[in-house]
Amino acid sequence: MSGKVKEVKETKEAMKAKARAKWQKKVLKRLKKGNYRFVHDKLKNENQDSAQRKKWNETQKPFAIVLSCADSRVVPELTFDTGLGELFVVRVAGNVANTDSIASIEYAVAVLKCEVIVVLGHEGCGAVGAAMDGNDMGYNLNHLLVNILPAVKACGCGAPKDNVIVENALHAANELTDRSEIISDAVKGSRLKIHTGYYHLESGKVEFNKKSPCREKKDK
């Protein structure tokens, strides 16, 4: 490959990376605007009718992935004021990154070409509380709660529950890249951006990329 051809190729790649970064910022902004409308009771409730159902009858093209807790009070489609076919939502107690949730997200990244993930934790998460209590919850729940224990350990005994919730979302975000070659390659190639969110139950507000008090304490 000649120097000139190589230079042209590198320029094209740089332009693509710049375009992707711009799109990823646009997606985050769209989520923030939707959440603002939700918080202030100004929902548009768009793209929820028969026309939207017909549009996505044979395919889908969501603009973002949300890994959320299964809690009935946390509904990503409402939280971000979105309609049918707009979010690829994976819900599991404690918003944990386990084999099943990671596989679902891999599909959205590799096949649907989603470029933004939000790992959405929430105030008062019961799964995090159960992991902190350490009681025997039976085979299935115990198996799930194991995924939250690293956050409990990172924050230490006596840590406020909400601190562990924030840490757990960050831990899940890290697990996505640590346990998935598809996701990690997409992040390394600037084809994917991962954010965390903290949902406030009463206000409905989502704080994006909140820093973990547990990590800040260790850094001092």
C-alpha positions, 0 to 999 in steps of 0.5 A: 500500500502506497503512502498516499493510499494509506493516508486516504484510508486513514482519513476516511477512518478518522471521518467515520470515527468522528461521525460515530462520536457525533451520533453517540452524543446525539443519542445521549442528548436524545435520552436526556431530553426524553427524561426531561419531558418525563420528569416534567410531565411533558411526554410526547407519547409518540410512535406508539400507534398502529402506524409505528407497529406497521413500520416495524412489522418485519424489522427493528432499528433501536437507537440505544440499548438499556440494561435495566432492573426488572423493578416495576417502577422503572420503565425505560420506555417511559423514562426516556419518552420513547415509542415502539422500536426505539429502545432495545431494553434488557431487564433483569433484577439488579441490572446485572450483566450475566450470560443471558443479558450480555448475549441479548446485548451482543445481538443488539450490538452485532446485528442491530448495530446499536451504538449506545448502551445505558446500564440503568440502576435505580434508587432503592434497588431490592436486588442490591439490598438482598445482596447486601443482606447476604441471606439465603434466597434459594438457588435461583436468586442466589445465583443472580445475586452473585453478580452484585457481590463485587459491588458490595465488596467494593463498597465495604460493610456498612456502606449506604445502599445507594452507594452500592447501587451506583457501584453495581451499575459501574461494575455491570458496565465493566462486565459487558466489556470484560466478558464479551469480545463483541462488546469490547471490540465495538468499544475499542473501535469507537463503534459503541459507547457505554454509559451508566444511569441512576434513576430517582424513584420519586422525581423520575430523573436519571443521573448519567455517569454518576461517580461511585462514592465507593471508588472516590473514597478509595482514591483519597 
